Amino acid sequence: MDNQQSFSLSLAALHHIQSFNYISDSGLQRVLTCFVPMELHEKDIQIETTLSKPPALTFRSLKITYSQLRLGKPYRYNDPTALVQ
């Protein structure tokens, strides 16, 4: 590959690199402002069980919020050769 082709390839990839940098630097944190906390109440939760008596819940309600999003190394789910940290 000569210098001209290398330069053209770099220009073609520039938008993708800038987009990735934006999302990793500040975009993910901005996404969090759009998340509304989710609240589950005891009566709303259906417990599937094969037991005759379902286990008792230790809470009356549960609130799920997100405080931070991070990018990690990509891996394939259920891939025995993948390195998971």
ZAMIVO-504036 format. One record per residue: residue in one letter; residue number from 0; x, z, y of N, C-alpha, C, O in turn. Coordinates in Angstrom, 2 decimals, padded with zeros to 5 digits, always signed. Layout:
// ZAMIVO-504036
   aa     i    n_east      n_up   n_north   ca_east     ca_up   ca_north    c_east      c_up   c_north    o_east      o_up   o_north
    A   NUM         X         Z         Y         X         Z          Y         X         Z         Y         X         Z         Y
...
// end
This chain:
// ZAMIVO-504036
   aa     i    n_east      n_up   n_north   ca_east     ca_up   ca_north    c_east      c_up   c_north    o_east      o_up   o_north
    M     0   +000.85   +000.00   -001.17   +000.00   +000.00    +000.00   +000.90   +000.00   +001.23   +001.80   +000.83   +001.35
    D     1   +000.64   -000.92   +002.14   +001.46   -000.97    +003.35   +000.89   -000.03   +004.41   -000.16   +000.58   +004.22
    N     2   +001.61   +000.08   +005.53   +001.21   +001.01    +006.60   -000.16   +000.68   +007.18   -000.94   +001.58   +007.49
    Q     3   -000.47   -000.62   +007.33   -001.76   -001.03    +007.89   -002.91   -000.59   +006.98   -003.92   -000.08   +007.46
    Q     4   -002.76   -000.77   +005.67   -003.80   -000.35    +004.73   -003.94   +001.17   +004.72   -005.05   +001.70   +004.66
    S     5   -002.81   +001.85   +004.78   -002.83   +003.31    +004.80   -003.55   +003.82   +006.05   -004.33   +004.77   +005.98
    F     6   -003.27   +003.20   +007.20   -003.92   +003.58    +008.44   -005.42   +003.32   +008.38   -006.21   +004.15   +008.82
    S     7   -005.80   +002.17   +007.84   -007.23   +001.84    +007.71   -007.95   +002.84   +006.81   -009.07   +003.25   +007.10
    L     8   -007.30   +003.23   +005.72   -007.89   +004.21    +004.82   -008.04   +005.56   +005.51   -009.05   +006.24   +005.33
    S     9   -007.04   +005.94   +006.30   -007.12   +007.21    +007.04   -008.28   +007.19   +008.03   -009.00   +008.18   +008.17
    L    10   -008.47   +006.06   +008.71   -009.59   +005.94    +009.66   -010.93   +006.01   +008.93   -011.88   +006.61   +009.43
    A    11   -011.01   +005.41   +007.76   -012.25   +005.42    +007.00   -012.61   +006.84   +006.54   -013.79   +007.19   +006.46
    A    12   -011.61   +007.64   +006.24   -011.84   +009.00    +005.75   -011.97   +010.02   +006.87   -012.41   +011.15   +006.63
    L    13   -011.62   +009.65   +008.10   -011.58   +010.59    +009.21   -012.93   +011.28   +009.43   -012.97   +012.50   +009.62
    H    14   -014.01   +010.55   +009.42   -015.33   +011.13    +009.64   -015.64   +012.19   +008.58   -016.18   +013.25   +008.91
    H    15   -015.32   +011.92   +007.34   -015.60   +012.87    +006.25   -014.74   +014.12   +006.41   -015.22   +015.23   +006.17
    I    16   -013.51   +013.95   +006.80   -012.61   +015.10    +007.00   -013.11   +015.96   +008.16   -013.13   +017.18   +008.06
    Q    17   -013.50   +015.32   +009.26   -014.01   +016.06    +010.41   -015.31   +016.79   +010.05   -015.52   +017.92   +010.48
    S    18   -016.16   +016.14   +009.29   -017.42   +016.75    +008.88   -017.16   +017.98   +008.00   -017.79   +019.02   +008.20
    F    19   -016.25   +017.86   +007.05   -015.90   +018.99    +006.19   -015.31   +020.13   +007.02   -015.67   +021.29   +006.82
    N    20   -014.41   +019.80   +007.94   -013.80   +020.84    +008.78   -014.85   +021.57   +009.61   -014.79   +022.79   +009.76
    Y    21   -015.81   +020.84   +010.15   -016.86   +021.47    +010.94   -017.68   +022.43   +010.08   -017.93   +023.57   +010.48
    I    22   -018.10   +021.98   +008.93   -018.95   +022.82    +008.08   -018.19   +024.06   +007.62   -018.78   +025.14   +007.52
    S    23   -016.91   +023.93   +007.33   -016.15   +025.09    +006.86   -015.77   +026.02   +008.01   -015.64   +027.23   +007.80
    D    24   -015.59   +025.50   +009.22   -015.20   +026.34    +010.36   -016.38   +027.08   +010.98   -016.28   +028.27   +011.25
    S    25   -017.49   +026.39   +011.20   -018.60   +027.06    +011.88   -019.98   +026.65   +011.37   -020.95   +027.37   +011.61
    G    26   -020.09   +025.54   +010.70   -021.39   +025.04    +010.28   -022.13   +025.95   +009.32   -023.33   +026.14   +009.45
    L    27   -021.42   +026.52   +008.34   -022.08   +027.40    +007.38   -022.66   +028.63   +008.06   -023.76   +029.07   +007.72
    Q    28   -021.93   +029.20   +009.01   -022.42   +030.37    +009.72   -023.65   +030.01   +010.56   -024.55   +030.84   +010.70
    R    29   -023.69   +028.81   +011.11   -024.86   +028.37    +011.88   -026.07   +028.20   +010.97   -027.20   +028.46   +011.38
    V    30   -025.84   +027.77   +009.74   -026.94   +027.62    +008.78   -027.62   +028.96   +008.53   -028.83   +029.01   +008.35
    L    31   -026.85   +030.03   +008.52   -027.41   +031.36    +008.26   -028.48   +031.74   +009.27   -029.39   +032.51   +008.94
    T    32   -028.40   +031.23   +010.49   -029.40   +031.58    +011.50   -030.77   +031.00   +011.14   -031.78   +031.44   +011.68
    C    33   -030.81   +030.03   +010.26   -032.07   +029.41    +009.83   -032.70   +030.13   +008.64   -033.87   +029.88   +008.33
    F    34   -031.97   +031.00   +007.98   -032.48   +031.69    +006.81   -033.37   +032.85   +007.23   -032.99   +033.67   +008.06
    V    35   -034.54   +032.92   +006.65   -035.46   +034.03    +006.88   -035.31   +034.96   +005.68   -035.35   +034.50   +004.54
    P    36   -035.15   +036.27   +005.92   -035.04   +037.20    +004.79   -036.26   +037.08   +003.88   -037.38   +036.89   +004.34
    M    37   -036.01   +037.19   +002.58   -037.09   +037.10    +001.60   -037.37   +038.52   +001.09   -036.45   +039.26   +000.75
    E    38   -038.63   +038.87   +001.05   -039.00   +040.20    +000.59   -039.93   +040.09   -000.62   -040.94   +039.39   -000.57
    L    39   -039.57   +040.77   -001.67   -040.37   +040.81    -002.89   -040.93   +042.21   -003.05   -040.22   +043.20   -002.89
    H    40   -042.20   +042.29   -003.38   -042.85   +043.58    -003.61   -043.10   +043.74   -005.10   -043.25   +042.76   -005.83
    E    41   -043.13   +044.96   -005.53   -043.30   +045.29    -006.95   -044.48   +044.54   -007.57   -044.36   +044.03   -008.68
    K    42   -045.59   +044.47   -006.87   -046.78   +043.84    -007.43   -046.64   +042.32   -007.54   -047.38   +041.68   -008.29
    D    43   -045.68   +041.74   -006.81   -045.48   +040.29    -006.83   -044.55   +039.82   -007.96   -044.44   +038.62   -008.21
    I    44   -043.90   +040.75   -008.62   -042.89   +040.40    -009.63   -043.52   +040.46   -011.02   -044.05   +041.49   -011.43
    Q    45   -043.45   +039.34   -011.72   -043.95   +039.30    -013.09   -042.75   +039.45   -014.02   -041.78   +038.69   -013.92
    I    46   -042.81   +040.40   -014.90   -041.71   +040.63    -015.83   -042.10   +040.04   -017.17   -043.09   +040.43   -017.79
    E    47   -041.29   +039.08   -017.61   -041.51   +038.50    -018.93   -040.71   +039.31   -019.93   -039.50   +039.49   -019.78
    T    48   -041.38   +039.78   -020.94   -040.70   +040.59    -021.94   -041.39   +040.43   -023.28   -042.58   +040.13   -023.36
    T    49   -040.62   +040.63   -024.33   -041.19   +040.60    -025.67   -041.56   +042.01   -026.13   -042.14   +042.19   -027.20
    L    50   -041.22   +043.00   -025.32   -041.55   +044.38    -025.65   -043.03   +044.63   -025.37   -043.64   +043.94   -024.55
    S    51   -043.59   +045.62   -026.04   -045.01   +045.94    -025.81   -045.20   +046.57   -024.43   -046.26   +046.42   -023.83
    K    52   -044.20   +047.27   -023.94   -044.29   +047.90    -022.62   -043.15   +047.38   -021.75   -041.98   +047.57   -022.09
    P    53   -043.45   +046.73   -020.63   -042.37   +046.22    -019.78   -041.57   +047.36   -019.16   -042.11   +048.45   -018.94
    P    54   -040.31   +047.13   -018.87   -039.48   +048.18    -018.28   -039.97   +048.53   -016.87   -040.49   +047.67   -016.16
    A    55   -039.81   +049.77   -016.49   -040.22   +050.21    -015.15   -039.23   +049.70   -014.12   -038.02   +049.71   -014.34
    L    56   -039.75   +049.26   -012.99   -038.89   +048.83    -011.90   -038.42   +050.05   -011.13   -039.16   +051.02   -010.99
    T    57   -037.21   +050.00   -010.63   -036.66   +051.13    -009.89   -036.81   +050.96   -008.38   -036.17   +051.68   -007.61
    F    58   -037.65   +050.02   -007.96   -037.87   +049.80    -006.53   -039.32   +049.38   -006.29   -039.99   +048.89   -007.20
    R    59   -039.78   +049.57   -005.09   -041.13   +049.14    -004.71   -041.08   +047.79   -004.00   -042.03   +047.01   -004.06
    S    60   -039.97   +047.53   -003.31   -039.79   +046.23    -002.69   -038.29   +045.93   -002.62   -037.45   +046.82   -002.70
    L    61   -038.00   +044.66   -002.49   -036.62   +044.20    -002.46   -036.51   +043.14   -001.37   -037.30   +042.20   -001.33
    K    62   -035.53   +043.31   -000.48   -035.34   +042.36    +000.61   -033.99   +041.66   +000.40   -032.96   +042.31   +000.24
    I    63   -034.03   +040.33   +000.41   -032.82   +039.54    +000.19   -032.44   +038.86   +001.49   -033.23   +038.13   +002.08
    T    64   -031.21   +039.12   +001.93   -030.68   +038.48    +003.13   -029.29   +037.94   +002.81   -028.67   +038.33   +001.83
    Y    65   -028.83   +037.04   +003.65   -027.48   +036.49    +003.52   -026.70   +036.85   +004.76   -027.20   +036.70   +005.88
    S    66   -025.48   +037.33   +004.58   -024.66   +037.69    +005.74   -023.46   +036.77   +005.89   -022.86   +036.71   +006.97
    Q    67   -023.10   +036.07   +004.83   -021.92   +035.21    +004.90   -022.01   +034.12   +003.84   -022.42   +034.37   +002.71
    L    68   -021.63   +032.92   +004.23   -021.51   +031.81    +003.28   -020.06   +031.39   +003.27   -019.41   +031.35   +004.32
    R    69   -019.55   +031.06   +002.11   -018.15   +030.63    +002.00   -018.05   +029.40   +001.12   -018.87   +029.19   +000.23
    L    70   -017.05   +028.61   +001.38   -016.72   +027.48    +000.51   -015.64   +027.95   -000.46   -014.70   +028.64   -000.07
    G    71   -015.78   +027.58   -001.70   -014.78   +027.93    -002.69   -014.27   +026.67   -003.36   -014.69   +025.56   -003.05
    K    72   -013.36   +026.87   -004.27   -012.83   +025.73    -005.02   -013.94   +025.17   -005.91   -014.68   +025.93   -006.53
    P    73   -014.06   +023.87   -005.97   -015.11   +023.29    -006.82   -014.80   +023.50   -008.31   -013.64   +023.51   -008.72
    Y    74   -015.84   +023.65   -009.07   -015.69   +023.75    -010.52   -016.98   +023.26   -011.17   -018.02   +023.17   -010.52
    R    75   -016.90   +022.94   -012.43   -018.07   +022.50    -013.18   -018.67   +023.68   -013.91   -017.98   +024.39   -014.64
    Y    76   -019.97   +023.88   -013.71   -020.68   +024.96    -014.37   -020.66   +024.73   -015.88   -020.89   +023.62   -016.35
    N    77   -020.40   +025.78   -016.62   -020.34   +025.74    -018.09   -019.26   +024.82   -018.64   -019.39   +024.31   -019.75
    D    78   -018.20   +024.60   -017.87   -017.08   +023.79    -018.34   -016.00   +024.73   -018.85   -015.41   +025.46   -018.05
    P    79   -015.72   +024.74   -020.14   -014.73   +025.69    -020.69   -013.32   +025.44   -020.17   -012.47   +026.33   -020.26
    T    80   -013.06   +024.27   -019.61   -011.72   +023.98    -019.11   -011.57   +024.33   -017.63   -010.47   +024.27   -017.08
    A    81   -012.68   +024.69   -016.97   -012.66   +024.99    -015.52   -012.06   +026.38   -015.29   -012.27   +027.30   -016.07
    L    82   -011.32   +026.49   -014.21   -010.76   +027.77    -013.81   -011.71   +028.40   -012.81   -011.94   +027.84   -011.73
    V    83   -012.28   +029.54   -013.15   -013.20   +030.22    -012.26   -012.52   +031.47   -011.73   -011.92   +032.24   -012.49
    Q    84   -012.63   +031.67   -010.43   -012.00   +032.85    -009.82   -013.03   +033.88   -009.48   -012.69   +034.94   -008.96
// end
